[in-house]
């Protein structure tokens, strides 16, 4: 059965493999997430060759239904993050 790997587990695994301290690995992960987020907010696409591409997609406004009251509600347009896996990641998973 697959298990959920959180940030702490990733930090531990990378620290062991890289022989860096957990504090240094956590800082690098935090900086990577910060940099990807900043660039997406600016409308940029972030590509990690072999891993995948992060981009922003615009979701159009639409009418939705409240499941409790069945009332129609207006859902506003919004930007949402998207991730497309790269060829190497896809092949590694298969």
N, C-alpha and C positions, 0 to 999 in steps of 0.2 A: 504494500500500500504506500502510495506517495505521501510524503509529509511536507508540511509547510516550513520553509526555511526563512527565518527572519533576518534582520540586519545583524543581530548579535552572532548568529550562526555563521553568516557570511564573513564577518570580521574575524571570527575564530579560525575559520578554514583558510582564509587568505593570510592571516598572521603566521600560521604554522607553515604554509607553503613558501611564503616569502621571507620568513625569518625577521619580519618587521614587528614592531610592538603593536599590540592591539590598538593603542591610542593613535599611532601613526596611520594605521589602516583605516580606522574609523574616520579620521580627519580627511583622508583622501576620498573616501566614499562620500562624506558630507560635501566636500568641495565639488565632486563630480555632479552630484544631484543639484547643487546650487548653480553650477555652470550650465547644466542642461536646462534647468528651469528658467534661468535668466535669458538664455538664448531663445527658448520657445516663447517667452513673454514678448521678446523683440520681434517675433515673427520668423525667426531663423529655423532652419532644419538642421538637426544634429545627427551626423552619420558616424557610427563606429563600425568601420569596415569589418565585415565578417560576422558582426553581432547583429546590427540592425540600425534602423533610422527612426528617430523621434521627430514628429512634426506636429503642427497645429492644424486642425480641421475646423471649419465653420459649420455648425449645426444650425439649420434654418429654424425659424419660429414655426410652431405647429400647435394644433389643438390636441389636448390630451383629455383623459377622463379620470376623475378621482375615483379610485376603486371602492371607496367606502360609500360615497354619496351618489356616485354615477353622474355627478355634475361635470359639465365640460369646463375645462380650464385652459387658459392661454399659456403655453410654455414659450418663453422668450428665446430668441436666437442667442447662441453662445459659442465661444471657442472651446474646443476640447482637445486634449493631447491624444495623439495616436502613435502607436509603435508598429513598425513593420520589421519582421525578423529578416536577417540577412541570410544569404545562401549557406554560409558555413554553419550557422546556428541551426537552420532547417535540416541540413544533412546530418548534423551531430545528433539531433533528436530522433531521426528516423531509424 
